[in-house]
């Protein structure tokens, strides 16, 4: 029974060492502050965000056309195409919410999709001959759309990396009643 006071002391010491508890207590005692994200207010950041969203949606749209236009001839790739479409739509949603973390993932997936499209495009043109069964859309059209995916992915890679460099996650705490001034307020990353 002598160990109970020692255990209580150890538990109390562990609770006092907890960074989460101290962090919560600090925030309660801080004066009211407004969080300002200065890099999100820049025109270049807004334009990059819009272009990345547009490219993600355009990629998903082109993949939908190729997937459903050539459904019968995709040789088991339908689940992968549908997964890619869903992932691109989800990433567009997160980019619209200024989530910078999905931008490198978008660039990496765009590299993979661009390679697949560059290889698959000529194969659709090879099917545009007599003796081959036609998919829902003509094989030449599917080949053209598949090859259009390649430059869209190159643009997506470039703009996603540009957006990542713009540091959308930088936050500045500005005391209530003050306006943000870059030379006075120090930024921190979120």
C-alpha positions in Angstrom: 0.0 0.0 0.0 3.0 2.3 0.3 3.3 2.5 -3.5 0.0 4.4 -4.0 1.4 7.8 -3.0 4.4 7.1 -5.2 2.2 6.2 -8.1 0.1 9.3 -7.7 3.3 11.4 -7.7 4.5 9.7 -10.9 1.1 10.2 -12.6 1.0 13.8 -11.6 4.6 14.3 -12.9 3.6 12.7 -16.2 0.6 14.9 -16.5 2.7 18.0 -15.8 5.2 16.9 -18.5 2.5 16.5 -21.1 3.0 19.0 -23.9 -0.6 18.8 -25.0 -1.9 19.8 -21.6 0.5 22.8 -21.4 -0.3 23.8 -25.0 -4.0 23.8 -24.2 -3.5 25.8 -21.0 -1.3 28.4 -22.9 -3.9 29.0 -25.5 -6.5 29.7 -22.9 -4.3 32.4 -21.4 -3.3 34.0 -24.7 -5.0 37.3 -25.7 -7.4 37.1 -28.6 -5.6 36.8 -31.9 -6.7 36.5 -35.4 -5.0 34.0 -37.7 -3.9 35.6 -41.0 -2.6 33.5 -43.9 -0.8 36.1 -46.0 0.2 33.8 -48.9 -3.4 32.8 -49.6 -4.3 36.4 -50.3 -1.8 36.8 -53.1 -3.2 36.9 -56.6 -0.6 34.3 -57.8 -1.6 31.8 -55.1 -5.3 32.2 -56.0 -4.6 31.8 -59.7 -2.4 28.7 -59.0 -5.1 27.2 -56.9 -7.7 27.8 -59.6 -5.5 26.3 -62.3 -4.6 23.2 -60.2 -8.3 22.6 -59.5 -9.1 23.1 -63.2 -6.4 20.7 -64.3 -7.5 18.0 -61.8 -11.1 18.3 -62.9 -10.0 18.3 -66.6 -7.9 15.2 -66.0 -10.8 13.5 -64.3 -13.1 14.4 -67.1 -10.7 13.1 -69.8 -10.3 9.9 -67.8 -14.1 9.5 -67.6 -14.4 9.8 -71.4 -11.6 7.3 -72.0 -12.9 4.9 -69.3 -16.5 4.8 -70.4 -15.8 5.3 -74.1 -13.5 2.3 -74.1 -15.0 0.3 -71.3 -15.2 -3.0 -73.1 -11.5 -2.8 -74.4 -9.7 -1.6 -71.2 -8.6 -5.2 -70.3 -9.4 -5.0 -66.5 -8.2 -1.4 -66.0 -11.7 -0.1 -65.2 -11.2 -0.2 -61.4 -7.9 1.5 -61.6 -9.3 4.2 -63.8 -12.3 4.7 -61.5 -10.0 4.9 -58.5 -7.8 7.5 -60.3 -10.9 9.6 -61.2 -12.1 9.5 -57.6 -8.7 10.4 -56.2 -8.4 13.3 -58.6 -11.8 14.6 -57.6 -11.0 14.3 -53.9 -7.7 16.1 -54.4 -9.5 18.9 -56.3 -11.8 19.3 -53.2 -8.8 19.5 -50.9 -7.0 22.0 -53.1 -10.1 24.1 -53.1 -9.8 24.1 -49.3 -6.2 25.4 -49.5 -4.7 22.1 -48.5 -1.1 22.2 -49.7 -0.3 18.6 -48.7 -2.1 17.0 -51.6 -0.1 19.0 -54.2 3.0 16.7 -54.3 0.7 13.7 -54.3 -1.1 15.2 -57.3 2.2 15.8 -59.1 3.3 12.2 -58.4 0.1 10.7 -59.6 0.2 13.0 -62.7 3.6 11.6 -63.5 2.3 8.0 -63.4 -0.9 8.9 -65.4 1.1 10.8 -67.9 3.4 7.8 -68.6 0.4 5.4 -68.9 -1.4 7.8 -71.3 1.7 8.3 -73.4 2.0 4.5 -73.8 -1.7 3.8 -74.2 -2.4 6.6 -76.8 -0.7 5.0 -79.7 -2.3 1.6 -78.8 -5.7 3.1 -79.4 -4.6 4.3 -82.9 -3.4 0.8 -83.6 -7.0 -0.5 -82.9 -8.4 2.0 -85.5 -8.1 -0.6 -88.3 -10.4 -3.2 -89.9 -10.8 -6.4 -87.9 -10.8 -4.9 -84.5 -14.0 -4.6 -82.5 -15.0 -1.0 -81.9 -15.5 0.3 -78.4 -18.3 2.8 -77.5 -16.3 5.7 -79.0 -14.1 5.3 -82.1 -10.6 4.1 -81.3 -9.1 7.2 -83.0 -11.1 9.5 -80.8 -10.0 7.6 -77.7 -6.4 7.7 -78.8 -6.6 11.5 -79.3 -8.2 12.0 -75.8 -5.7 9.7 -74.2 -2.8 11.6 -75.8 -4.5 14.9 -74.6 -4.1 13.6 -71.0 -0.3 13.8 -71.4 0.1 17.6 -71.7 -2.6 18.1 -69.1 -0.6 16.0 -66.7 2.6 17.9 -67.5 0.8 21.2 -66.7 -0.6 19.6 -63.5 2.9 18.7 -62.3 4.2 22.2 -63.0 1.3 24.0 -61.3 1.1 21.7 -58.4 4.7 22.1 -57.6 4.4 25.9 -58.0 1.5 25.9 -55.6 3.6 23.9 -53.1 6.4 26.5 -53.3 3.9 29.3 -52.5 3.6 28.1 -48.9 -0.1 28.2 -48.5 0.2 26.9 -45.0 2.0 29.9 -43.5 0.0 31.5 -40.6 0.6 34.7 -38.7 -1.0 35.5 -35.4 -2.2 39.1 -35.3 -3.6 40.5 -32.1 -7.2 41.5 -32.3 -7.7 45.1 -33.4 -4.4 45.2 -35.4 -3.9 44.7 -39.1 -1.3 42.4 -40.6 2.0 44.0 -41.4 4.7 41.7 -42.8 7.6 43.6 -41.1 6.0 43.4 -37.7 4.3 40.1 -37.5 6.4 36.9 -37.8 4.9 34.1 -39.8 4.9 30.4 -38.7 4.0 27.3 -40.6 0.8 25.5 -39.8 
